Amino acid sequence: MNSHKKKMIAPIIASAFMILYYIVYFGFLASLLEGIWKYAFGIIPLVLVAVTICVCIERIKEIKKGEEDDISKY
C-alpha cells in the first residue's frame, strides 16, 4: 500500500466516527424534543457533518501534496 494511502486512513476513520457520533447523539436529542428544537437539533448535526467532511478533504489534499506534518509550518 502506498505510504500516502496509509496516512489517509486515520483522518477518514476519525471523520467517519465523528459523523456517526453527531448523527446518533443529535438524533437521540431530537427524538426527545418537540417543536422548533427538534428542527434545530436536526440542522446542527448537518452543519457539523459538512464541516467535518470539508476538514477531512483538506487533510487528504495536504497528505497527497506531501505535507504530512502541517504543524511544522508554524
Predicted model as a PDB file, atoms N, CA, C, CB and O in Angstrom, pLDDT in the B-factor column:
MODEL        1                                                                  
ATOM      1  N   MET A   1       0.847  -1.180   0.000  1.00 57.00           N  
ATOM      2  CA  MET A   1       0.000   0.000   0.000  1.00 57.00           C  
ATOM      3  C   MET A   1       0.893   1.243   0.000  1.00 57.00           C  
ATOM      4  CB  MET A   1      -0.964  -0.002   1.227  1.00 57.00           C  
ATOM      5  O   MET A   1       1.907   1.294   0.695  1.00 57.00           O  
ATOM      6  N   ASN A   2       0.510   2.206  -0.765  1.00 68.00           N  
ATOM      7  CA  ASN A   2       1.248   3.462  -0.867  1.00 68.00           C  
ATOM      8  C   ASN A   2       1.288   4.146   0.496  1.00 68.00           C  
ATOM      9  CB  ASN A   2       0.607   4.394  -1.927  1.00 68.00           C  
ATOM     10  O   ASN A   2       0.320   4.091   1.255  1.00 68.00           O  
ATOM     11  N   SER A   3       2.415   4.792   0.802  1.00 70.00           N  
ATOM     12  CA  SER A   3       2.554   5.432   2.117  1.00 70.00           C  
ATOM     13  C   SER A   3       1.549   6.566   2.301  1.00 70.00           C  
ATOM     14  CB  SER A   3       3.976   5.967   2.299  1.00 70.00           C  
ATOM     15  O   SER A   3       1.106   6.823   3.420  1.00 70.00           O  
ATOM     16  N   HIS A   4       1.182   7.254   1.201  1.00 71.00           N  
ATOM     17  CA  HIS A   4       0.182   8.313   1.307  1.00 71.00           C  
ATOM     18  C   HIS A   4      -1.190   7.730   1.639  1.00 71.00           C  
ATOM     19  CB  HIS A   4       0.114   9.121   0.001  1.00 71.00           C  
ATOM     20  O   HIS A   4      -1.955   8.327   2.397  1.00 71.00           O  
ATOM     21  N   LYS A   5      -1.494   6.583   1.079  1.00 76.00           N  
ATOM     22  CA  LYS A   5      -2.790   5.955   1.354  1.00 76.00           C  
ATOM     23  C   LYS A   5      -2.882   5.498   2.806  1.00 76.00           C  
ATOM     24  CB  LYS A   5      -3.019   4.764   0.413  1.00 76.00           C  
ATOM     25  O   LYS A   5      -3.946   5.577   3.420  1.00 76.00           O  
ATOM     26  N   LYS A   6      -1.772   5.022   3.349  1.00 78.00           N  
ATOM     27  CA  LYS A   6      -1.765   4.612   4.752  1.00 78.00           C  
ATOM     28  C   LYS A   6      -2.025   5.802   5.669  1.00 78.00           C  
ATOM     29  CB  LYS A   6      -0.429   3.952   5.111  1.00 78.00           C  
ATOM     30  O   LYS A   6      -2.706   5.675   6.686  1.00 78.00           O  
ATOM     31  N   LYS A   7      -1.478   6.954   5.301  1.00 81.00           N  
ATOM     32  CA  LYS A   7      -1.637   8.144   6.137  1.00 81.00           C  
ATOM     33  C   LYS A   7      -3.025   8.756   6.001  1.00 81.00           C  
ATOM     34  CB  LYS A   7      -0.586   9.177   5.779  1.00 81.00           C  
ATOM     35  O   LYS A   7      -3.428   9.560   6.842  1.00 81.00           O  
ATOM     36  N   MET A   8      -3.761   8.388   4.955  1.00 83.00           N  
ATOM     37  CA  MET A   8      -5.121   8.908   4.765  1.00 83.00           C  
ATOM     38  C   MET A   8      -6.163   8.126   5.552  1.00 83.00           C  
ATOM     39  CB  MET A   8      -5.483   8.887   3.295  1.00 83.00           C  
ATOM     40  O   MET A   8      -7.283   8.602   5.733  1.00 83.00           O  
ATOM     41  N   ILE A   9      -5.814   6.945   6.018  1.00 88.00           N  
ATOM     42  CA  ILE A   9      -6.778   6.093   6.709  1.00 88.00           C  
ATOM     43  C   ILE A   9      -7.234   6.721   8.018  1.00 88.00           C  
ATOM     44  CB  ILE A   9      -6.177   4.717   6.972  1.00 88.00           C  
ATOM     45  O   ILE A   9      -8.430   6.730   8.308  1.00 88.00           O  
ATOM     46  N   ALA A  10      -6.316   7.243   8.809  1.00 88.00           N  
ATOM     47  CA  ALA A  10      -6.662   7.805  10.117  1.00 88.00           C  
ATOM     48  C   ALA A  10      -7.634   8.979  10.018  1.00 88.00           C  
ATOM     49  CB  ALA A  10      -5.406   8.252  10.832  1.00 88.00           C  
ATOM     50  O   ALA A  10      -8.629   8.985  10.743  1.00 88.00           O  
ATOM     51  N   PRO A  11      -7.397   9.981   9.152  1.00 89.00           N  
ATOM     52  CA  PRO A  11      -8.366  11.071   9.071  1.00 89.00           C  
ATOM     53  C   PRO A  11      -9.748  10.617   8.593  1.00 89.00           C  
ATOM     54  CB  PRO A  11      -7.845  12.141   8.149  1.00 89.00           C  
ATOM     55  O   PRO A  11     -10.768  11.146   9.034  1.00 89.00           O  
ATOM     56  N   ILE A  12      -9.772   9.644   7.697  1.00 91.00           N  
ATOM     57  CA  ILE A  12     -11.052   9.149   7.189  1.00 91.00           C  
ATOM     58  C   ILE A  12     -11.814   8.422   8.292  1.00 91.00           C  
ATOM     59  CB  ILE A  12     -10.834   8.212   5.981  1.00 91.00           C  
ATOM     60  O   ILE A  12     -13.017   8.629   8.455  1.00 91.00           O  
ATOM     61  N   ILE A  13     -11.127   7.579   9.045  1.00 93.00           N  
ATOM     62  CA  ILE A  13     -11.784   6.836  10.130  1.00 93.00           C  
ATOM     63  C   ILE A  13     -12.239   7.794  11.226  1.00 93.00           C  
ATOM     64  CB  ILE A  13     -10.831   5.765  10.717  1.00 93.00           C  
ATOM     65  O   ILE A  13     -13.348   7.661  11.743  1.00 93.00           O  
ATOM     66  N   ALA A  14     -11.395   8.754  11.583  1.00 93.00           N  
ATOM     67  CA  ALA A  14     -11.773   9.725  12.618  1.00 93.00           C  
ATOM     68  C   ALA A  14     -12.986  10.535  12.172  1.00 93.00           C  
ATOM     69  CB  ALA A  14     -10.591  10.669  12.938  1.00 93.00           C  
ATOM     70  O   ALA A  14     -13.894  10.779  12.966  1.00 93.00           O  
ATOM     71  N   SER A  15     -13.007  10.946  10.929  1.00 93.00           N  
ATOM     72  CA  SER A  15     -14.153  11.704  10.412  1.00 93.00           C  
ATOM     73  C   SER A  15     -15.417  10.854  10.409  1.00 93.00           C  
ATOM     74  CB  SER A  15     -13.862  12.216   8.995  1.00 93.00           C  
ATOM     75  O   SER A  15     -16.495  11.339  10.751  1.00 93.00           O  
ATOM     76  N   ALA A  16     -15.288   9.596  10.025  1.00 94.00           N  
ATOM     77  CA  ALA A  16     -16.452   8.712   9.996  1.00 94.00           C  
ATOM     78  C   ALA A  16     -17.035   8.523  11.405  1.00 94.00           C  
ATOM     79  CB  ALA A  16     -16.070   7.347   9.389  1.00 94.00           C  
ATOM     80  O   ALA A  16     -18.252   8.538  11.584  1.00 94.00           O  
ATOM     81  N   PHE A  17     -16.161   8.347  12.396  1.00 95.00           N  
ATOM     82  CA  PHE A  17     -16.643   8.199  13.768  1.00 95.00           C  
ATOM     83  C   PHE A  17     -17.305   9.477  14.279  1.00 95.00           C  
ATOM     84  CB  PHE A  17     -15.493   7.809  14.688  1.00 95.00           C  
ATOM     85  O   PHE A  17     -18.315   9.424  14.981  1.00 95.00           O  
ATOM     86  N   MET A  18     -16.731  10.622  13.924  1.00 93.00           N  
ATOM     87  CA  MET A  18     -17.325  11.885  14.362  1.00 93.00           C  
ATOM     88  C   MET A  18     -18.699  12.089  13.717  1.00 93.00           C  
ATOM     89  CB  MET A  18     -16.393  13.065  14.019  1.00 93.00           C  
ATOM     90  O   MET A  18     -19.634  12.538  14.380  1.00 93.00           O  
ATOM     91  N   ILE A  19     -18.822  11.768  12.445  1.00 92.00           N  
ATOM     92  CA  ILE A  19     -20.101  11.908  11.747  1.00 92.00           C  
ATOM     93  C   ILE A  19     -21.138  10.978  12.362  1.00 92.00           C  
ATOM     94  CB  ILE A  19     -19.937  11.611  10.240  1.00 92.00           C  
ATOM     95  O   ILE A  19     -22.280  11.380  12.584  1.00 92.00           O  
ATOM     96  N   LEU A  20     -20.749   9.745  12.635  1.00 93.00           N  
ATOM     97  CA  LEU A  20     -21.665   8.793  13.257  1.00 93.00           C  
ATOM     98  C   LEU A  20     -22.097   9.286  14.638  1.00 93.00           C  
ATOM     99  CB  LEU A  20     -21.009   7.406  13.367  1.00 93.00           C  
ATOM    100  O   LEU A  20     -23.269   9.182  15.002  1.00 93.00           O  
ATOM    101  N   TYR A  21     -21.145   9.821  15.400  1.00 92.00           N  
ATOM    102  CA  TYR A  21     -21.463  10.363  16.725  1.00 92.00           C  
ATOM    103  C   TYR A  21     -22.455  11.504  16.630  1.00 92.00           C  
ATOM    104  CB  TYR A  21     -20.196  10.837  17.427  1.00 92.00           C  
ATOM    105  O   TYR A  21     -23.430  11.539  17.381  1.00 92.00           O  
ATOM    106  N   TYR A  22     -22.223  12.451  15.707  1.00 89.00           N  
ATOM    107  CA  TYR A  22     -23.132  13.586  15.547  1.00 89.00           C  
ATOM    108  C   TYR A  22     -24.543  13.114  15.223  1.00 89.00           C  
ATOM    109  CB  TYR A  22     -22.628  14.526  14.448  1.00 89.00           C  
ATOM    110  O   TYR A  22     -25.515  13.603  15.799  1.00 89.00           O  
ATOM    111  N   ILE A  23     -24.650  12.179  14.316  1.00 87.00           N  
ATOM    112  CA  ILE A  23     -25.973  11.712  13.890  1.00 87.00           C  
ATOM    113  C   ILE A  23     -26.690  11.001  15.027  1.00 87.00           C  
ATOM    114  CB  ILE A  23     -25.850  10.778  12.681  1.00 87.00           C  
ATOM    115  O   ILE A  23     -27.872  11.251  15.264  1.00 87.00           O  
ATOM    116  N   VAL A  24     -25.995  10.122  15.727  1.00 89.00           N  
ATOM    117  CA  VAL A  24     -26.629   9.368  16.818  1.00 89.00           C  
ATOM    118  C   VAL A  24     -26.987  10.289  17.980  1.00 89.00           C  
ATOM    119  CB  VAL A  24     -25.699   8.241  17.306  1.00 89.00           C  
ATOM    120  O   VAL A  24     -28.109  10.241  18.483  1.00 89.00           O  
ATOM    121  N   TYR A  25     -26.051  11.120  18.408  1.00 87.00           N  
ATOM    122  CA  TYR A  25     -26.271  11.982  19.568  1.00 87.00           C  
ATOM    123  C   TYR A  25     -27.394  12.985  19.314  1.00 87.00           C  
ATOM    124  CB  TYR A  25     -24.984  12.721  19.929  1.00 87.00           C  
ATOM    125  O   TYR A  25     -28.333  13.084  20.103  1.00 87.00           O  
ATOM    126  N   PHE A  26     -27.296  13.724  18.215  1.00 84.00           N  
ATOM    127  CA  PHE A  26     -28.312  14.729  17.944  1.00 84.00           C  
ATOM    128  C   PHE A  26     -29.625  14.093  17.519  1.00 84.00           C  
ATOM    129  CB  PHE A  26     -27.831  15.687  16.874  1.00 84.00           C  
ATOM    130  O   PHE A  26     -30.688  14.671  17.748  1.00 84.00           O  
ATOM    131  N   GLY A  27     -29.577  12.926  16.910  1.00 83.00           N  
ATOM    132  CA  GLY A  27     -30.815  12.202  16.592  1.00 83.00           C  
ATOM    133  C   GLY A  27     -31.551  11.796  17.856  1.00 83.00           C  
ATOM    134  O   GLY A  27     -32.776  11.892  17.932  1.00 83.00           O  
ATOM    135  N   PHE A  28     -30.796  11.341  18.846  1.00 86.00           N  
ATOM    136  CA  PHE A  28     -31.402  10.985  20.125  1.00 86.00           C  
ATOM    137  C   PHE A  28     -32.017  12.212  20.801  1.00 86.00           C  
ATOM    138  CB  PHE A  28     -30.359  10.340  21.048  1.00 86.00           C  
ATOM    139  O   PHE A  28     -33.138  12.151  21.307  1.00 86.00           O  
ATOM    140  N   LEU A  29     -31.281  13.319  20.805  1.00 83.00           N  
ATOM    141  CA  LEU A  29     -31.816  14.543  21.402  1.00 83.00           C  
ATOM    142  C   LEU A  29     -33.054  15.035  20.661  1.00 83.00           C  
ATOM    143  CB  LEU A  29     -30.750  15.634  21.411  1.00 83.00           C  
ATOM    144  O   LEU A  29     -34.020  15.469  21.289  1.00 83.00           O  
ATOM    145  N   ALA A  30     -33.034  14.970  19.346  1.00 81.00           N  
ATOM    146  CA  ALA A  30     -34.176  15.428  18.554  1.00 81.00           C  
ATOM    147  C   ALA A  30     -35.397  14.563  18.812  1.00 81.00           C  
ATOM    148  CB  ALA A  30     -33.834  15.420  17.063  1.00 81.00           C  
ATOM    149  O   ALA A  30     -36.522  15.058  18.759  1.00 81.00           O  
ATOM    150  N   SER A  31     -35.199  13.286  19.090  1.00 84.00           N  
ATOM    151  CA  SER A  31     -36.338  12.412  19.354  1.00 84.00           C  
ATOM    152  C   SER A  31     -36.994  12.730  20.703  1.00 84.00           C  
ATOM    153  CB  SER A  31     -35.895  10.949  19.319  1.00 84.00           C  
ATOM    154  O   SER A  31     -38.170  12.426  20.907  1.00 84.00           O  
ATOM    155  N   LEU A  32     -36.242  13.337  21.617  1.00 86.00           N  
ATOM    156  CA  LEU A  32     -36.784  13.684  22.929  1.00 86.00           C  
ATOM    157  C   LEU A  32     -37.494  15.032  22.947  1.00 86.00           C  
ATOM    158  CB  LEU A  32     -35.682  13.690  23.945  1.00 86.00           C  
ATOM    159  O   LEU A  32     -38.325  15.287  23.818  1.00 86.00           O  
ATOM    160  N   LEU A  33     -37.169  15.892  21.989  1.00 83.00           N  
ATOM    161  CA  LEU A  33     -37.700  17.246  21.993  1.00 83.00           C  
ATOM    162  C   LEU A  33     -38.857  17.400  21.022  1.00 83.00           C  
ATOM    163  CB  LEU A  33     -36.611  18.234  21.655  1.00 83.00           C  
ATOM    164  O   LEU A  33     -39.095  16.551  20.163  1.00 83.00           O  
ATOM    165  N   GLU A  34     -39.566  18.501  21.183  1.00 85.00           N  
ATOM    166  CA  GLU A  34     -40.686  18.790  20.288  1.00 85.00           C  
ATOM    167  C   GLU A  34     -40.566  20.212  19.768  1.00 85.00           C  
ATOM    168  CB  GLU A  34     -42.041  18.587  21.008  1.00 85.00           C  
ATOM    169  O   GLU A  34     -39.821  21.025  20.316  1.00 85.00           O  
ATOM    170  N   GLY A  35     -41.293  20.500  18.728  1.00 83.00           N  
ATOM    171  CA  GLY A  35     -41.372  21.851  18.196  1.00 83.00           C  
ATOM    172  C   GLY A  35     -40.127  22.267  17.444  1.00 83.00           C  
ATOM    173  O   GLY A  35     -39.493  21.463  16.760  1.00 83.00           O  
ATOM    174  N   ILE A  36     -39.791  23.539  17.583  1.00 85.00           N  
ATOM    175  CA  ILE A  36     -38.663  24.112  16.837  1.00 85.00           C  
ATOM    176  C   ILE A  36     -37.332  23.524  17.274  1.00 85.00           C  
ATOM    177  CB  ILE A  36     -38.632  25.622  17.007  1.00 85.00           C  
ATOM    178  O   ILE A  36     -36.393  23.473  16.480  1.00 85.00           O  
ATOM    179  N   TRP A  37     -37.233  23.083  18.513  1.00 80.00           N  
ATOM    180  CA  TRP A  37     -35.975  22.496  18.997  1.00 80.00           C  
ATOM    181  C   TRP A  37     -35.647  21.214  18.248  1.00 80.00           C  
ATOM    182  CB  TRP A  37     -36.056  22.213  20.505  1.00 80.00           C  
ATOM    183  O   TRP A  37     -34.478  20.896  18.032  1.00 80.00           O  
ATOM    184  N   LYS A  38     -36.663  20.489  17.858  1.00 81.00           N  
ATOM    185  CA  LYS A  38     -36.453  19.254  17.106  1.00 81.00           C  
ATOM    186  C   LYS A  38     -35.758  19.563  15.780  1.00 81.00           C  
ATOM    187  CB  LYS A  38     -37.800  18.527  16.859  1.00 81.00           C  
ATOM    188  O   LYS A  38     -34.858  18.837  15.359  1.00 81.00           O  
ATOM    189  N   TYR A  39     -36.183  20.644  15.128  1.00 81.00           N  
ATOM    190  CA  TYR A  39     -35.568  21.026  13.855  1.00 81.00           C  
ATOM    191  C   TYR A  39     -34.173  21.611  14.061  1.00 81.00           C  
ATOM    192  CB  TYR A  39     -36.453  22.036  13.122  1.00 81.00           C  
ATOM    193  O   TYR A  39     -33.274  21.390  13.250  1.00 81.00           O  
ATOM    194  N   ALA A  40     -34.001  22.352  15.143  1.00 78.00           N  
ATOM    195  CA  ALA A  40     -32.674  22.907  15.442  1.00 78.00           C  
ATOM    196  C   ALA A  40     -31.669  21.782  15.664  1.00 78.00           C  
ATOM    197  CB  ALA A  40     -32.732  23.825  16.687  1.00 78.00           C  
ATOM    198  O   ALA A  40     -30.536  21.851  15.187  1.00 78.00           O  
ATOM    199  N   PHE A  41     -32.086  20.753  16.385  1.00 75.00           N  
ATOM    200  CA  PHE A  41     -31.190  19.625  16.631  1.00 75.00           C  
ATOM    201  C   PHE A  41     -31.094  18.702  15.426  1.00 75.00           C  
ATOM    202  CB  PHE A  41     -31.656  18.841  17.840  1.00 75.00           C  
ATOM    203  O   PHE A  41     -30.355  17.718  15.462  1.00 75.00           O  
ATOM    204  N   GLY A  42     -31.824  19.000  14.367  1.00 79.00           N  
ATOM    205  CA  GLY A  42     -31.651  18.299  13.102  1.00 79.00           C  
ATOM    206  C   GLY A  42     -30.691  19.045  12.192  1.00 79.00           C  
ATOM    207  O   GLY A  42     -29.979  18.432  11.396  1.00 79.00           O  
ATOM    208  N   ILE A  43     -30.670  20.365  12.307  1.00 85.00           N  
ATOM    209  CA  ILE A  43     -29.808  21.187  11.457  1.00 85.00           C  
ATOM    210  C   ILE A  43     -28.373  21.214  11.981  1.00 85.00           C  
ATOM    211  CB  ILE A  43     -30.359  22.613  11.364  1.00 85.00           C  
ATOM    212  O   ILE A  43     -27.427  21.189  11.194  1.00 85.00           O  
ATOM    213  N   ILE A  44     -28.208  21.263  13.280  1.00 83.00           N  
ATOM    214  CA  ILE A  44     -26.866  21.342  13.882  1.00 83.00           C  
ATOM    215  C   ILE A  44     -25.964  20.192  13.418  1.00 83.00           C  
ATOM    216  CB  ILE A  44     -26.973  21.328  15.415  1.00 83.00           C  
ATOM    217  O   ILE A  44     -24.835  20.453  13.002  1.00 83.00           O  
ATOM    218  N   PRO A  45     -26.411  18.937  13.472  1.00 84.00           N  
ATOM    219  CA  PRO A  45     -25.509  17.872  13.023  1.00 84.00           C  
ATOM    220  C   PRO A  45     -25.210  17.940  11.529  1.00 84.00           C  
ATOM    221  CB  PRO A  45     -26.102  16.524  13.354  1.00 84.00           C  
ATOM    222  O   PRO A  45     -24.129  17.533  11.102  1.00 84.00           O  
ATOM    223  N   LEU A  46     -26.142  18.443  10.731  1.00 87.00           N  
ATOM    224  CA  LEU A  46     -25.873  18.573   9.299  1.00 87.00           C  
ATOM    225  C   LEU A  46     -24.736  19.560   9.053  1.00 87.00           C  
ATOM    226  CB  LEU A  46     -27.140  19.024   8.551  1.00 87.00           C  
ATOM    227  O   LEU A  46     -23.878  19.326   8.202  1.00 87.00           O  
ATOM    228  N   VAL A  47     -24.732  20.652   9.791  1.00 91.00           N  
ATOM    229  CA  VAL A  47     -23.658  21.639   9.661  1.00 91.00           C  
ATOM    230  C   VAL A  47     -22.336  21.034  10.136  1.00 91.00           C  
ATOM    231  CB  VAL A  47     -23.989  22.923  10.470  1.00 91.00           C  
ATOM    232  O   VAL A  47     -21.308  21.191   9.478  1.00 91.00           O  
ATOM    233  N   LEU A  48     -22.364  20.348  11.272  1.00 90.00           N  
ATOM    234  CA  LEU A  48     -21.137  19.733  11.793  1.00 90.00           C  
ATOM    235  C   LEU A  48     -20.605  18.654  10.859  1.00 90.00           C  
ATOM    236  CB  LEU A  48     -21.391  19.137  13.174  1.00 90.00           C  
ATOM    237  O   LEU A  48     -19.392  18.520  10.698  1.00 90.00           O  
ATOM    238  N   VAL A  49     -21.489  17.889  10.246  1.00 92.00           N  
ATOM    239  CA  VAL A  49     -21.071  16.858   9.292  1.00 92.00           C  
ATOM    240  C   VAL A  49     -20.419  17.509   8.075  1.00 92.00           C  
ATOM    241  CB  VAL A  49     -22.279  15.987   8.857  1.00 92.00           C  
ATOM    242  O   VAL A  49     -19.390  17.036   7.592  1.00 92.00           O  
ATOM    243  N   ALA A  50     -21.013  18.590   7.580  1.00 94.00           N  
ATOM    244  CA  ALA A  50     -20.441  19.286   6.423  1.00 94.00           C  
ATOM    245  C   ALA A  50     -19.046  19.822   6.741  1.00 94.00           C  
ATOM    246  CB  ALA A  50     -21.361  20.438   5.983  1.00 94.00           C  
ATOM    247  O   ALA A  50     -18.135  19.711   5.919  1.00 94.00           O  
ATOM    248  N   VAL A  51     -18.878  20.396   7.916  1.00 95.00           N  
ATOM    249  CA  VAL A  51     -17.564  20.926   8.317  1.00 95.00           C  
ATOM    250  C   VAL A  51     -16.561  19.791   8.468  1.00 95.00           C  
ATOM    251  CB  VAL A  51     -17.671  21.722   9.643  1.00 95.00           C  
ATOM    252  O   VAL A  51     -15.414  19.918   8.041  1.00 95.00           O  
ATOM    253  N   THR A  52     -16.980  18.691   9.066  1.00 93.00           N  
ATOM    254  CA  THR A  52     -16.087  17.541   9.242  1.00 93.00           C  
ATOM    255  C   THR A  52     -15.628  16.991   7.900  1.00 93.00           C  
ATOM    256  CB  THR A  52     -16.784  16.441  10.045  1.00 93.00           C  
ATOM    257  O   THR A  52     -14.457  16.645   7.740  1.00 93.00           O  
ATOM    258  N   ILE A  53     -16.534  16.907   6.940  1.00 94.00           N  
ATOM    259  CA  ILE A  53     -16.179  16.406   5.615  1.00 94.00           C  
ATOM    260  C   ILE A  53     -15.209  17.368   4.928  1.00 94.00           C  
ATOM    261  CB  ILE A  53     -17.446  16.208   4.752  1.00 94.00           C  
ATOM    262  O   ILE A  53     -14.244  16.929   4.302  1.00 94.00           O  
ATOM    263  N   CYS A  54     -15.455  18.667   5.039  1.00 95.00           N  
ATOM    264  CA  CYS A  54     -14.541  19.658   4.435  1.00 95.00           C  
ATOM    265  C   CYS A  54     -13.145  19.569   5.033  1.00 95.00           C  
ATOM    266  CB  CYS A  54     -15.090  21.078   4.622  1.00 95.00           C  
ATOM    267  O   CYS A  54     -12.153  19.631   4.307  1.00 95.00           O  
ATOM    268  N   VAL A  55     -13.062  19.425   6.343  1.00 93.00           N  
ATOM    269  CA  VAL A  55     -11.761  19.324   7.011  1.00 93.00           C  
ATOM    270  C   VAL A  55     -11.049  18.038   6.594  1.00 93.00           C  
ATOM    271  CB  VAL A  55     -11.931  19.369   8.550  1.00 93.00           C  
ATOM    272  O   VAL A  55      -9.837  18.042   6.382  1.00 93.00           O  
ATOM    273  N   CYS A  56     -11.783  16.960   6.478  1.00 92.00           N  
ATOM    274  CA  CYS A  56     -11.192  15.686   6.063  1.00 92.00           C  
ATOM    275  C   CYS A  56     -10.652  15.788   4.632  1.00 92.00           C  
ATOM    276  CB  CYS A  56     -12.235  14.545   6.166  1.00 92.00           C  
ATOM    277  O   CYS A  56      -9.559  15.300   4.345  1.00 92.00           O  
ATOM    278  N   ILE A  57     -11.409  16.412   3.749  1.00 93.00           N  
ATOM    279  CA  ILE A  57     -10.964  16.583   2.364  1.00 93.00           C  
ATOM    280  C   ILE A  57      -9.702  17.438   2.301  1.00 93.00           C  
ATOM    281  CB  ILE A  57     -12.077  17.219   1.516  1.00 93.00           C  
ATOM    282  O   ILE A  57      -8.776  17.127   1.552  1.00 93.00           O  
ATOM    283  N   GLU A  58      -9.663  18.518   3.088  1.00 91.00           N  
ATOM    284  CA  GLU A  58      -8.474  19.361   3.124  1.00 91.00           C  
ATOM    285  C   GLU A  58      -7.263  18.588   3.637  1.00 91.00           C  
ATOM    286  CB  GLU A  58      -8.721  20.588   3.999  1.00 91.00           C  
ATOM    287  O   GLU A  58      -6.162  18.730   3.106  1.00 91.00           O  
ATOM    288  N   ARG A  59      -7.466  17.772   4.664  1.00 88.00           N  
ATOM    289  CA  ARG A  59      -6.356  16.976   5.221  1.00 88.00           C  
ATOM    290  C   ARG A  59      -5.852  15.971   4.200  1.00 88.00           C  
ATOM    291  CB  ARG A  59      -6.798  16.242   6.505  1.00 88.00           C  
ATOM    292  O   ARG A  59      -4.645  15.754   4.093  1.00 88.00           O  
ATOM    293  N   ILE A  60      -6.759  15.352   3.444  1.00 88.00           N  
ATOM    294  CA  ILE A  60      -6.349  14.394   2.416  1.00 88.00           C  
ATOM    295  C   ILE A  60      -5.556  15.099   1.321  1.00 88.00           C  
ATOM    296  CB  ILE A  60      -7.579  13.682   1.814  1.00 88.00           C  
ATOM    297  O   ILE A  60      -4.577  14.548   0.817  1.00 88.00           O  
ATOM    298  N   LYS A  61      -5.961  16.298   0.951  1.00 88.00           N  
ATOM    299  CA  LYS A  61      -5.208  17.074  -0.043  1.00 88.00           C  
ATOM    300  C   LYS A  61      -3.808  17.390   0.463  1.00 88.00           C  
ATOM    301  CB  LYS A  61      -5.950  18.378  -0.387  1.00 88.00           C  
ATOM    302  O   LYS A  61      -2.842  17.319  -0.297  1.00 88.00           O  
ATOM    303  N   GLU A  62      -3.691  17.742   1.757  1.00 85.00           N  
ATOM    304  CA  GLU A  62      -2.377  18.019   2.338  1.00 85.00           C  
ATOM    305  C   GLU A  62      -1.496  16.779   2.303  1.00 85.00           C  
ATOM    306  CB  GLU A  62      -2.522  18.521   3.777  1.00 85.00           C  
ATOM    307  O   GLU A  62      -0.309  16.865   1.985  1.00 85.00           O  
ATOM    308  N   ILE A  63      -2.064  15.647   2.623  1.00 84.00           N  
ATOM    309  CA  ILE A  63      -1.290  14.399   2.619  1.00 84.00           C  
ATOM    310  C   ILE A  63      -0.826  14.070   1.206  1.00 84.00           C  
ATOM    311  CB  ILE A  63      -2.127  13.232   3.191  1.00 84.00           C  
ATOM    312  O   ILE A  63       0.316  13.651   1.014  1.00 84.00           O  
ATOM    313  N   LYS A  64      -1.693  14.254   0.218  1.00 84.00           N  
ATOM    314  CA  LYS A  64      -1.308  13.973  -1.170  1.00 84.00           C  
ATOM    315  C   LYS A  64      -0.205  14.897  -1.655  1.00 84.00           C  
ATOM    316  CB  LYS A  64      -2.513  14.096  -2.084  1.00 84.00           C  
ATOM    317  O   LYS A  64       0.619  14.494  -2.476  1.00 84.00           O  
ATOM    318  N   LYS A  65      -0.174  16.136  -1.161  1.00 82.00           N  
ATOM    319  CA  LYS A  65       0.884  17.080  -1.536  1.00 82.00           C  
ATOM    320  C   LYS A  65       2.196  16.766  -0.826  1.00 82.00           C  
ATOM    321  CB  LYS A  65       0.453  18.509  -1.218  1.00 82.00           C  
ATOM    322  O   LYS A  65       3.248  17.271  -1.218  1.00 82.00           O  
ATOM    323  N   GLY A  66       2.142  15.944   0.205  1.00 77.00           N  
ATOM    324  CA  GLY A  66       3.350  15.612   0.948  1.00 77.00           C  
ATOM    325  C   GLY A  66       3.520  16.420   2.203  1.00 77.00           C  
ATOM    326  O   GLY A  66       4.607  16.448   2.778  1.00 77.00           O  
ATOM    327  N   GLU A  67       2.473  17.078   2.641  1.00 64.00           N  
ATOM    328  CA  GLU A  67       2.528  17.881   3.862  1.00 64.00           C  
ATOM    329  C   GLU A  67       1.945  17.093   5.025  1.00 64.00           C  
ATOM    330  CB  GLU A  67       1.771  19.215   3.679  1.00 64.00           C  
ATOM    331  O   GLU A  67       0.937  17.490   5.611  1.00 64.00           O  
ATOM    332  N   GLU A  68       2.585  15.970   5.358  1.00 60.00           N  
ATOM    333  CA  GLU A  68       2.058  15.116   6.415  1.00 60.00           C  
ATOM    334  C   GLU A  68       2.091  15.798   7.772  1.00 60.00           C  
ATOM    335  CB  GLU A  68       2.837  13.826   6.476  1.00 60.00           C  
ATOM    336  O   GLU A  68       1.188  15.621   8.590  1.00 60.00           O  
ATOM    337  N   ASP A  69       3.138  16.580   8.005  1.00 61.00           N  
ATOM    338  CA  ASP A  69       3.295  17.259   9.292  1.00 61.00           C  
ATOM    339  C   ASP A  69       3.054  18.749   9.089  1.00 61.00           C  
ATOM    340  CB  ASP A  69       4.710  17.001   9.902  1.00 61.00           C  
ATOM    341  O   ASP A  69       4.002  19.519   8.935  1.00 61.00           O  
ATOM    342  N   ASP A  70       1.800  19.150   9.089  1.00 57.00           N  
ATOM    343  CA  ASP A  70       1.484  20.555   8.813  1.00 57.00           C  
ATOM    344  C   ASP A  70       1.775  21.459   9.987  1.00 57.00           C  
ATOM    345  CB  ASP A  70       0.041  20.696   8.427  1.00 57.00           C  
ATOM    346  O   ASP A  70       1.723  22.679   9.832  1.00 57.00           O  
ATOM    347  N   ILE A  71       2.082  20.916  11.165  1.00 59.00           N  
ATOM    348  CA  ILE A  71       2.428  21.746  12.320  1.00 59.00           C  
ATOM    349  C   ILE A  71       3.790  22.382  12.122  1.00 59.00           C  
ATOM    350  CB  ILE A  71       2.413  20.917  13.613  1.00 59.00           C  
ATOM    351  O   ILE A  71       4.082  23.416  12.722  1.00 59.00           O  
ATOM    352  N   SER A  72       4.613  21.789  11.302  1.00 60.00           N  
ATOM    353  CA  SER A  72       5.962  22.324  11.114  1.00 60.00           C  
ATOM    354  C   SER A  72       5.948  23.691  10.431  1.00 60.00           C  
ATOM    355  CB  SER A  72       6.798  21.350  10.296  1.00 60.00           C  
ATOM    356  O   SER A  72       6.964  24.387  10.432  1.00 60.00           O  
ATOM    357  N   LYS A  73       4.828  24.083   9.857  1.00 60.00           N  
ATOM    358  CA  LYS A  73       4.713  25.399   9.215  1.00 60.00           C  
ATOM    359  C   LYS A  73       4.675  26.522  10.240  1.00 60.00           C  
ATOM    360  CB  LYS A  73       3.462  25.457   8.344  1.00 60.00           C  
ATOM    361  O   LYS A  73       4.976  27.670   9.913  1.00 60.00           O  
ATOM    362  N   TYR A  74       4.313  26.207  11.459  1.00 52.00           N  
ATOM    363  CA  TYR A  74       4.075  27.264  12.463  1.00 52.00           C  
ATOM    364  C   TYR A  74       5.226  27.404  13.422  1.00 52.00           C  
ATOM    365  CB  TYR A  74       2.810  26.983  13.244  1.00 52.00           C  
ATOM    366  O   TYR A  74       5.183  28.244  14.321  1.00 52.00           O  
TER     367      TYR A  74                                                      
ENDMDL                                                                          
END                                                                             
